[in-house]
């Protein structure tokens, strides 16, 4: 069966070119870059981070490796191969990586943190959990050693796993968690728990079930910080909630935390993350504007049980309750910018989905490229492009429309920026669909499983 037929059978609109689709109004940057393939043959590079040693540190999601790559010649040095990671499809395996600020700078602080899924069920079934683990980098062997598990038992699934991780300027470890693909495709009958908050008893029992659809903040030993927000009367690892699938995370020099988050069929988001903030999902996607999106709660189908229904994002059975965004009366944090909010009356079946599927996120602060300083750079997997959103001086607003770069038939998963600001490095998935130059579905990827370098050249 052709890819387009498969997508239609699942109820997903095939990616197509339409003048009504805001995703196809290409606002292309005028700057000149050249592209070079740095490394190939990687098992789905997921995290790409510039290390203090001048190497690119890459997690290979499906190969379970942490690999250091020399950006000059592409040579690879495997620092770690996990023997207990688990992957089934496209959202689990070895995910995020973060550095202790003292790595290669302060003796005794050569710590590297990773997040990965593993199967805790010794039997024939699979019970996924996500684990946060700390390693120590051995400078002589150039490998990661002495593993210590910091936080385990985080429920995981085969979709929308989040998994991005970083150490903030406050010395805390941040980790994104998705909604586990609930209410979507094969997981349509699973209830979204992004709005659910844990009780004090659940936290005391180390029951992290309600950490789905959240951004977590923890001490570097995995414990709950004493200054974490108290939400609904409880202090936990939860820093913010109401998320769908945040896969990008970066701090600005002013201490502002930004995230990139997947929308459903519209309204991918860039957000400023506030302590205790509710980001609306699944009751609101993007802005509270009733444009295209309404929450269809498949798990609550009645009298027809959900398991008897065929999922479709376009044709919602009468038994599935629907809630318009405008009916949500709670407080939520609206996005900094969306990719993309569609016009009123937009028809998904006619004009196609308007998402980019954002993943990696970084902040460009250099003056090397004129007018780029204080720009958020986000990768788009569905569109095969990387986008730049220029921030205001205070970093709390986006100026103008996002600008598109590096369009290709590929799936950009994550990126890193060289210290001199002249090179942007991007990791690509080794499989999956994206869009070609004319908005058509492209099932054959260019440069799959690779690290690409884009070098700026002044005119």
C-alpha positions in Angstrom: 0.0 0.0 0.0 1.3 3.4 -0.9 2.2 5.9 1.9 -0.6 8.3 1.0 -3.1 5.5 1.2 -1.9 4.4 4.6 -2.2 8.0 5.9 -5.7 8.3 4.6 -6.7 4.9 6.1 -5.5 6.2 9.5 -7.6 9.3 9.1 -4.6 11.6 8.6 -4.7 14.2 5.9 -2.0 13.6 3.3 0.5 16.4 3.2 -0.3 18.4 0.1 0.2 21.9 -1.4 -2.7 24.2 -1.0 -2.9 28.0 -1.2 -5.1 28.0 1.9 -2.5 26.2 4.0 -0.3 28.7 6.0 2.5 26.2 6.1 2.9 26.6 2.3 3.3 30.4 2.4 7.1 30.0 2.4 8.9 32.9 4.1 12.4 32.0 3.0 15.5 33.6 4.5 17.8 35.5 2.1 21.0 34.5 3.9 23.5 32.3 2.0 24.6 29.0 3.4 26.5 26.0 2.1 25.7 22.4 3.2 28.1 19.7 4.1 27.4 16.1 5.3 29.5 15.6 8.4 28.6 12.1 9.4 26.2 9.3 8.1 25.1 5.9 9.2 23.7 7.0 12.6 20.7 5.2 14.2 18.2 8.0 14.4 20.2 10.9 15.9 17.9 12.4 18.5 19.9 14.8 20.6 22.7 17.0 19.0 24.6 19.1 21.5 27.9 21.1 21.2 30.2 19.7 23.9 32.8 21.6 25.9 35.4 19.4 24.1 34.5 20.9 20.7 32.7 17.7 19.6 29.1 17.2 18.8 27.5 14.8 21.3 24.8 12.8 19.7 22.3 10.3 21.2 21.3 7.6 18.7 17.7 6.8 19.6 17.5 3.4 18.0 21.1 2.4 18.3 21.3 3.2 22.0 24.6 5.0 21.6 26.0 8.3 22.8 28.5 9.2 20.1 30.9 12.1 20.0 31.4 13.4 16.5 34.3 15.6 15.4 32.6 18.3 13.3 35.8 18.9 11.3 36.2 15.4 9.8 33.1 13.5 10.9 35.0 10.9 12.9 32.9 9.1 15.5 33.9 8.1 19.1 31.3 6.0 20.9 31.2 7.1 24.6 28.3 4.8 25.6 26.2 1.9 24.4 23.2 1.1 26.5 22.4 -2.6 27.0 19.0 -2.1 28.6 17.2 0.5 26.5 14.1 -0.4 24.6 12.6 0.9 21.3 9.6 -0.3 19.3 8.8 2.5 16.9 9.6 6.2 16.5 9.2 7.8 19.9 11.1 5.6 22.4 14.7 4.5 23.0 17.7 6.7 23.9 16.4 10.3 23.9 17.7 13.3 25.8 21.2 14.2 26.9 22.4 17.1 29.1 25.8 18.2 30.5 26.6 19.2 34.1 27.9 22.8 33.8 31.2 21.6 35.2 31.9 19.0 32.5 35.6 19.1 31.6 35.9 22.3 33.7 35.6 21.3 37.3 37.2 18.1 38.7 34.6 15.7 40.0 31.8 17.3 38.0 32.3 15.5 34.7 28.7 14.4 34.7 26.4 13.6 31.7 22.7 12.9 32.1 20.6 10.8 29.7 17.0 9.8 29.4 15.9 6.5 27.8 13.0 4.1 27.8 13.4 0.5 29.0 11.2 -2.5 29.5 10.7 -3.2 33.2 8.5 -6.3 32.6 10.7 -9.5 32.6 7.9 -11.5 31.0 6.8 -11.6 27.4 4.9 -8.4 27.6 6.4 -4.9 27.4 6.0 -2.3 30.2 7.9 0.8 29.1 9.3 3.2 31.6 11.5 6.2 31.2 14.7 6.5 33.2 16.9 9.4 34.0 20.5 8.3 34.6 23.8 10.1 35.4 27.1 9.0 34.0 30.6 10.2 34.7 32.8 11.0 31.7 36.2 9.3 31.9 38.6 11.7 30.3 41.3 9.0 29.7 39.0 6.4 28.0 36.6 9.1 26.6 33.7 6.9 27.7 30.7 7.4 30.1 31.1 5.3 33.2 29.7 4.8 36.8 26.0 5.0 36.0 23.6 6.2 38.8 19.8 6.2 38.3 18.3 9.4 39.4 14.6 9.1 38.5 12.9 5.9 37.3 9.4 4.6 36.9 8.3 7.4 34.6 5.5 5.9 32.6 6.3 5.7 28.8 4.6 4.5 25.7 5.2 4.2 22.0 4.3 7.8 21.0 4.7 11.4 22.1 7.4 10.6 24.7 8.9 14.1 25.0 12.4 13.3 26.4 14.3 16.6 25.9 16.6 17.4 28.8 18.9 20.2 29.9 20.5 21.7 33.0 19.3 25.2 33.5 21.2 28.2 34.8 19.6 27.5 38.1 21.5 24.2 38.3 18.4 22.2 38.0 17.7 19.4 35.5 14.7 19.8 33.2 12.9 17.0 31.4 9.9 17.1 29.0 7.2 14.4 29.0 4.6 14.0 26.3 1.0 12.8 26.5 2.1 9.3 25.3 0.1 9.6 22.1 -3.2 9.3 24.0 -6.4 10.1 22.0 -4.5 9.6 18.8 -4.2 6.9 16.1 -3.6 3.5 17.7 -3.7 5.1 21.2 -7.1 6.8 20.6 -8.7 5.0 23.5 -6.1 6.0 26.1 -7.1 9.0 28.1 -5.0 12.2 27.9 -3.6 12.9 31.4 -1.9 16.2 30.6 -4.4 18.1 32.9 -4.2 15.6 35.7 -2.1 16.5 38.8 -0.8 14.1 41.4 -1.9 14.0 45.0 0.5 14.3 47.9 0.1 10.6 48.7 1.0 9.7 45.1 4.2 11.7 45.3 5.1 10.1 48.7 4.6 6.7 47.0 6.7 7.7 44.0 3.8 7.2 41.8 4.7 9.3 38.7 1.7 8.2 36.6 0.4 11.7 36.2 3.7 13.1 35.0 2.4 12.7 31.4 2.1 15.9 29.4 4.4 17.8 31.8 7.8 19.5 32.0 9.7 18.3 35.0 12.3 20.1 37.1 14.5 18.2 39.5 17.7 18.5 41.6 20.7 16.9 40.0 20.2 13.9 42.3 16.7 13.4 40.9 14.9 14.7 44.0 12.1 17.4 44.1 13.5 20.9 44.5 12.2 22.8 47.5 11.3 25.8 45.3 9.3 23.9 42.7 5.8 25.4 42.2 3.0 24.1 44.4 0.2 23.2 42.0 -3.2 22.2 43.3 -1.7 22.1 46.8 1.1 19.7 45.9 4.8 20.2 45.3 6.2 17.6 42.9 8.7 17.4 40.0 6.1 19.1 37.8 7.2 22.5 36.7 4.4 23.1 34.1 1.6 21.0 32.7 -1.0 20.8 29.9 1.5 19.8 27.2 1.0 17.5 24.2 4.6 16.6 23.2 7.3 19.1 24.0 10.5 18.0 22.2 12.5 21.2 22.2 13.9 23.0 25.3 16.3 25.9 25.6 17.2 28.7 28.1 17.8 32.3 27.0 20.6 34.4 28.5 17.9 36.2 30.5 16.8 33.0 32.2 13.7 32.6 30.2 12.8 28.9 29.4 11.5 28.2 25.9 9.9 25.0 24.5 8.8 23.7 21.1 5.7 21.5 21.2 3.7 19.4 18.7 0.2 20.4 17.9 -2.5 18.1 16.6 -3.2 19.0 13.0 -2.5 22.7 13.5 -0.9 24.9 16.1 2.5 23.6 16.8 3.8 25.9 19.5 6.8 27.8 20.7 6.2 28.6 24.4 7.7 30.5 27.3 7.6 28.1 30.2 6.4 29.6 33.5 6.6 27.8 36.8 3.2 26.3 37.5 1.8 27.3 34.1 -1.0 25.4 32.4 -0.5 25.2 28.6 -4.0 24.1 27.8 -3.7 20.7 26.2 -6.0 18.9 25.3 -8.7 21.5 25.9 -6.8 24.2 23.9 -4.3 23.8 21.0 -2.5 27.0 20.2 -4.7 30.0 20.9 -8.2 29.7 22.3 -9.8 30.7 19.0 -12.0 27.7 17.9 -10.2 27.5 14.6 -10.1 24.0 13.3 -9.4 22.3 16.6 -11.9 20.9 19.1 -11.2 18.3 21.7 -12.7 15.0 20.7 -12.4 12.7 23.7 -12.4 9.2 22.1 -11.8 7.5 25.5 -15.2 8.8 26.7 -17.2 7.5 23.7 -20.7 6.4 24.7 -22.8 4.4 24.2 -20.4 3.0 21.6 -17.2 2.0 23.4 -14.0 3.5 21.9 -12.5 0.1 21.1 -15.3 -0.6 18.6 -14.6 2.6 16.6 -12.2 3.3 13.8 -10.1 6.4 14.5 -10.2 9.4 12.2 -9.0 12.9 12.9 -11.6 14.2 10.3 -14.8 12.1 10.8 -15.7 12.1 14.5 -18.5 9.6 15.5 -21.5 11.1 17.3 -20.6 8.9 20.4 -17.3 10.8 20.9 -17.9 14.0 23.0 -16.4 17.2 21.6 -15.4 20.3 23.4 -14.7 23.7 21.8 -11.7 25.7 22.9 -13.9 28.6 23.9 -15.7 26.5 26.5 -12.5 26.2 28.5 -12.7 28.7 31.4 -9.5 27.9 33.2 -6.3 29.9 33.0 -3.7 28.8 30.5 -0.5 30.3 29.0 -0.9 31.1 25.3 1.9 30.4 22.9 4.7 32.7 21.9 4.0 31.8 18.3 2.4 28.9 16.4 3.2 26.9 13.3 0.6 27.5 12.1 -2.8 28.8 13.2 -5.2 28.4 10.3 -7.8 30.9 9.1 -11.4 30.7 10.4 -13.4 28.2 8.4 -10.3 26.2 7.4 -11.0 22.7 6.1 -8.4 20.1 7.0 -9.8 17.6 4.6 -9.4 20.1 1.7 -6.2 22.0 2.5 -4.2 19.6 4.7 -2.5 19.7 8.1 -0.7 22.9 8.9 2.0 21.5 11.3 5.8 21.4 11.0 6.2 18.7 13.7 8.8 20.7 15.7 11.5 18.9 17.6 14.9 20.5 18.4 15.1 24.0 19.6 18.1 26.3 20.2 18.6 30.0 20.7 21.0 31.9 18.4 22.8 34.6 20.4 25.8 35.4 18.2 26.3 38.5 16.1 28.1 36.5 13.4 24.9 36.4 11.2 23.4 39.9 10.9 20.1 40.4 12.6 20.0 36.8 13.9 20.9 37.5 17.6 18.1 36.5 19.9 16.4 34.2 17.5 14.8 30.9 18.3 15.8 28.2 15.8 13.5 25.2 15.6 13.6 22.0 13.4 10.6 20.9 11.4 10.3 17.2 10.7 7.1 17.1 8.6 8.2 20.1 6.5 11.9 19.3 6.0 12.8 22.8 7.0 14.4 24.7 9.9 12.7 27.9 11.1 13.9 31.1 12.8 11.7 33.2 15.0 13.2 36.6 15.9 12.6 37.6 19.5 12.1 41.0 21.0 14.9 42.6 23.1 13.4 41.2 26.3 12.9 37.8 24.7 9.2 37.6 25.5 7.7 38.3 22.1 8.3 37.2 18.5 8.8 39.9 15.9 7.4 39.2 12.5 6.7 35.8 10.9 8.9 32.7 11.2 11.5 32.4 8.5 12.2 29.2 6.7 15.7 27.7 5.9 17.4 24.6 4.5 14.3 23.1 2.8 14.9 19.5 1.8 13.2 16.1 1.7 14.5 15.2 5.2 13.3 15.1 8.8 15.3 17.5 10.9 15.2 16.1 14.5 17.6 18.4 16.5 20.3 21.0 16.0 23.3 22.6 17.6 25.0 25.9 16.9 28.8 26.3 16.9 30.3 28.8 19.4 31.4 31.1 16.6 27.8 31.3 15.3 28.8 30.5 11.7 27.8 26.8 11.6 24.4 25.1 12.3 24.5 21.3 12.8 21.3 19.3 12.3 20.6 15.6 12.9 18.1 13.8 10.7 15.9 10.8 11.2 16.8 7.7 9.2 13.2 7.0 8.2 9.7 8.5 8.1 7.8 10.8 5.7 8.3 14.5 5.1 7.4 17.0 2.4 9.0 17.7 -0.9 9.6 21.1 -2.5 6.0 21.4 -3.8 4.4 20.3 -0.6 3.9 16.7 -1.7 4.5 13.7 0.6 8.1 12.5 0.2 8.7 9.0 1.4 12.3 8.8 0.4 14.5 10.9 2.6 17.6 12.8 1.6 20.6 12.3 3.9 18.8 10.0 6.4 20.5 9.2 9.8 23.1 12.0 9.3 24.6 15.1 10.8 24.5 18.0 8.4 26.5 21.3 8.6 25.1 24.6 7.3 27.8 27.3 7.1 26.9 31.0 6.7 28.7 33.0 4.1 28.4 36.8 4.0 27.5 38.2 0.6 
